[in-house]
């Protein structure tokens, strides 16, 4: 059995669950803000971005996912800045 610590740090699975819960409650901004805070835990990477996009698409927020991927104008502008 694994010991739990009061000071455990979240991992990618924790953030994936957060993305899905926020997006399922239509709290898209909060999900995106959570993705941006992943830098604090050295977890912000392409895999985490894919998890966010996956959650957005799964819960029918495809337009928001598209805007994150391609920018609001539809061109391949700055996608990720990390």
C-alpha positions as CSV (number, residue, x, y, z in Angstrom):
1,X,0.0,0.0,0.0
2,X,1.2,3.5,-0.9
3,X,1.6,6.0,1.9
4,X,-0.2,9.3,1.3
5,X,1.5,12.5,2.2
6,X,-0.3,15.7,3.4
7,X,2.1,17.4,0.9
8,X,1.5,15.4,-2.2
9,X,1.8,17.2,-5.5
10,X,-0.8,16.8,-8.3
11,X,0.3,14.9,-11.4
12,X,-1.0,14.8,-15.0
13,X,-3.9,12.5,-14.0
14,X,-5.0,15.0,-11.4
15,X,-5.1,17.8,-14.0
16,X,-6.8,15.6,-16.5
17,X,-9.6,15.0,-14.0
18,X,-9.8,18.7,-13.2
19,X,-10.1,19.5,-16.9
20,X,-12.9,17.0,-17.4
21,X,-14.8,18.2,-14.3
22,X,-14.5,21.9,-15.2
23,X,-15.5,21.4,-18.8
24,X,-18.4,19.1,-18.0
25,X,-19.8,21.9,-15.8
26,X,-19.2,24.3,-18.7
27,X,-16.5,26.1,-16.8
28,X,-14.2,26.4,-19.9
29,X,-12.3,29.4,-18.6
30,X,-11.5,27.7,-15.4
31,X,-10.2,24.6,-17.3
32,X,-7.9,26.8,-19.4
33,X,-6.7,28.7,-16.3
34,X,-5.9,25.4,-14.7
35,X,-3.9,24.4,-17.7
36,X,-1.9,27.7,-17.4
37,X,-1.2,27.0,-13.8
38,X,0.4,23.7,-14.6
39,X,3.7,25.6,-15.0
40,X,3.8,25.9,-11.2
41,X,4.2,22.1,-11.0
42,X,6.4,21.6,-14.1
43,X,3.6,19.7,-15.8
44,X,2.7,22.0,-18.7
45,X,3.5,20.3,-21.9
46,X,2.0,19.0,-25.2
47,X,0.5,16.0,-23.5
48,X,-1.3,18.2,-21.0
49,X,-2.5,20.5,-23.8
50,X,-3.8,17.4,-25.6
51,X,-5.7,16.4,-22.4
52,X,-7.3,19.8,-22.3
53,X,-8.3,19.7,-25.9
54,X,-9.6,16.2,-25.5
55,X,-11.8,17.2,-22.5
56,X,-13.1,20.2,-24.4
57,X,-14.1,18.1,-27.5
58,X,-15.5,15.3,-25.4
59,X,-18.0,17.7,-23.7
60,X,-18.9,19.5,-27.0
61,X,-16.8,22.6,-26.6
62,X,-15.2,22.2,-30.0
63,X,-15.2,25.9,-30.9
64,X,-13.2,26.7,-27.8
65,X,-10.8,23.9,-28.6
66,X,-10.4,25.2,-32.1
67,X,-9.7,28.7,-30.8
68,X,-7.0,27.3,-28.5
69,X,-5.4,25.4,-31.3
70,X,-5.7,27.9,-34.2
71,X,-6.4,31.2,-32.5
72,X,-9.5,33.3,-32.7
73,X,-8.9,34.2,-36.4
74,X,-8.6,30.6,-37.6
75,X,-5.0,31.0,-38.6
76,X,-2.2,29.0,-37.0
77,X,-1.1,31.9,-34.7
78,X,0.7,31.4,-31.4
79,X,-0.7,28.2,-30.1
80,X,1.3,27.6,-27.0
81,X,3.5,29.9,-25.2
82,X,5.6,27.8,-22.8
